[in-house]
Amino acid sequence: MMPAIRSAWSRVTGRLFVGQWLGNLVLMLLAACWLQIPDSHAWQFAVSMISSVLLVIAFLWLYAASFRHLRTCRRPKWWQSCLLLAVFVVVWWLLLQPTAAGRAREAIFAGYWNSQSPPWLRHLFGYSSLIAWQERFYDCVQWLLAGLLLPPAIELCACGLHRDWLGCAAAVYRRWFYWLCVLVFGFGGTALTGALADWAPAAGLLGQSLSVAARLGAAYTVDILLWCFLLGLIGCYLDSHASVQSKQEQPQ
């Protein structure tokens, strides 16, 4: 485990961290600006559509560049990396639809289960507890799905479509430390962000404003750092598998 941690940290370079930190921040700010574009006129609707396409291209370029930075292999063309990444984004969105439907019905399920539970169980798991446990379950499914898609996405974006891409992804899946990081970082990052966002120190208007900026900035930085470490860990496992495969294919 310790060699994997050291190798993953060695891949969290300034280029990767700063690129993800600044890139995601700029994308979020541009997306917020895009939401403010009116659509009452045809030209405004056209600007909105063009801007959305440019935002998608910028997103694909940012993550394709980060994924290509993680692996040492023969690079595919940029448009191929972006296209493969777009496919994974669509697959990710489709896989999240059942959980999104479940989240929309949390209150209905909680109310039904609460009404059908015996009194002693209802005392332990009330309506609000049932909603909270559903949230945790859907969050767990969401992080596991992300963990399932990340290794092949990184491998294909960085090295293109090759015969052993599925074997490379499977090599990451077999690492228990990887799945531990996926769940711990997912739940831990979300909990830390929520805790820092909800905490409000006793201060005046200026102090509150500075506190909000500092707390959200700290939470954002920690989340990006965890994200970069996870990417580095995947790159470490992918390179390790590729090295083993290369040695096995060499003539004796």
N, C-alpha and C positions, 0 to 999 in steps of 0.2 A: 504493500500500500504506500509506504513512504517513497520508494522510487517513482511511483506514478504521480504522487503529489509534487515531488521536486521537478519531474519532467513537465507536468502540466503548468506549474508556475513559471518555468523557464520559457514557455510559449506565450505567456501573457506579457508580450512586449509592449513598449510604449505605442508603437504603431497600432496594434490591435486594440489596446485599451482606449487610447485617445480617439481612434477612428470610431469605435462603437459609442463612446461617451458623446462626442460632438455630433456624430452622424445621426444617432437616434434623437438627440435633442433638437437638431435642426429639422428633422423629419416631423417631430411632434409639433414644433412651432409652425412649420409650413402647413401641416394638416389643420391646425387651429385657425390659421389665416384662411385656408381653403373653405372652411365651414362658414366663414363670414361673407363669401362672395354671393351677392344676390343673383337671382335667376329670373327677374321680371322681364328682361329683354333677351332677344335672341343672342346678341353678342355676349351678354353676361353668361348665358348658358353655355355658349361655345368656349368662353374663357374657363369656365368651371370644368368642362369636360377635358380640355387640353391640360389644365393644371392637374387634374386627377391622374391622367396618363403619365405626366412627368413625375408626379409623386411616386407612382408605382415603379417607374423605371429607376428613380433614385433609390428606392427601397431595395429593389433587386440588385442594383449595382453595389450598394453598401454591403449587403450580406454576402453576395457572391465574392466580393473582394476579400472580405474577412475569412470566408471559408477557403478560398484559394491560398491565403496566407498561411493556413494551418498545415498544409500537406506538402510534402516534397515528391512531386511526380510530374508526369507530362501533362501540361495544361491544355484543356480544350479551348476553343474560341470563346470570347466573352459572351457572345449572344447565346451560345450553347449553355454556358453556366447559368445565365439569367433565365433561359427557358426552362432548364431542369429545376431551378429553384422555384419558378412560378408554378410548376406542376406540383411540387411538394407543398407549396402554400395552399393551392386549391384542395389537395388531398387533406391537409390539416384542417381546413375550413369544413370540408364535408364530414370528417370524423368528429368534429365538435358539435355537429347539429343535434345528435341524440342527447348530448349533455345539455345543450342549450334548451332543448324541449323539456328536459327534466327540471332544469332550474326554473323555467317558467311555471311549472306546476308544483313547486316545492310546498307552497301553502296548502294546496288541495291535498297532497299526499300526507303532509303533517297533520292536517285536520282529521283526515280519515283514520290514520293510524292511531292518533290520540283518542279518537272516539271509540275505536275497537279494542284498545288495550285494557287489560284488567286494572283495577284501581292502584294496586301496588306498583305496577310497571309505569302507570301514568304519572305517579309521583316522582319516579326516578327520571323518566324521559317525557317531559312535558312538550307542549306545542313548540316553544322556542328552541328547545334542545333538539327536537327532531329536524327542524329547519337547519340548525347549525351543523348537525351530523350529515345532512344531505349536502350542504355546501362543502364540507370536508371531503365527502366521497367524490363529488363532481370535480373538485380541485385535484384530487389524487388521480382520477382518470385523465384529466387534462394534462398533468405533468407527465404521466406515463406515456400518453400518446406523443407528447413532444419528445420524450426520450426515445421513443421508437422511431421517429422520423428524422431526428437530427443526424445520427451517424451516416445513413445512406445519402442524406441531403448534402452533407459536407463532402463525402467521398465523391459523389457524382459531380458536384459543382467544381471541385478542385481538380479531379483527375478524369472527368468525362465518363462516358458509358463504356465499361470494360467487363470482361468476363467474370472477374472475381469481386465485383462491387458488393454483391450480396454477402459473400464470405467475409469481406471487410466489416460490414455492418454487424454480422453475427458475432465477430470477434469482440466487438464492443458490448454486445448484448450479454455475453457470457461473463462479464466483469461485474461482480456484485457491488464493488465500490462505485461504479458508474451509476447504478440505479439508486444507491444510497445518496449520492450527490444530487441526482435529479430531484428526489423527494425532499431532502433536507433543504436544498437551495430554493426549491419552489415554495414550500411552506414557510421556511425561515425568512426568505426575502419578502414574501407577502405580509407575514406577521410584523416584520420590522418596519416596513413601509407604512402599514396601518397604524402601528403604535406611534411612530414619529409624527404621522399626519394628525392623529387625534390628540396628541399631547399639546396642551396650551399652557405655557407658563404665565404666571401673574406679572403682567407688564402693560405699559401703555400702548398706544396705537403703533408708534414707531418700533417699540420692542417686539410687539406681536408680529409686525410685518417682517422684521429682520429674522425673528425666530422661525417663521414659516419658510422663508427662503433658505435658511440654514438647515432646517430639518429635512425639507424636501430634497435639497441638494445632497445632503449626507445619505439619505435613503436611496436616491437615484445612483449615487456613486457606488454604494455598496452593492446594489442590484447589478450594475454593469460589471463590477469586479467579479461577482459570483458567476455571472453569465460568461465572462471571458475565461474564467478558470474552467468552467464546464467545457467550453469549446477547446481549450488547450488539452484537457483530459481526453476528449474524443480524438483530437489530432495525435496525441501520444499513443493511444491504443491502435489507431489506424496505421500509423507508421510502424509500430511494433509488428503488427500482423503482416504488413507488406514486406518488412525485412525478413521475417521468417519464411514467407512464401518465396521470396527471391533466392534465399539460400537453398531451399528445397529444389528449386527449378534448375539450379546450377549443375552442370555435369560433374560427376564424381571423378 
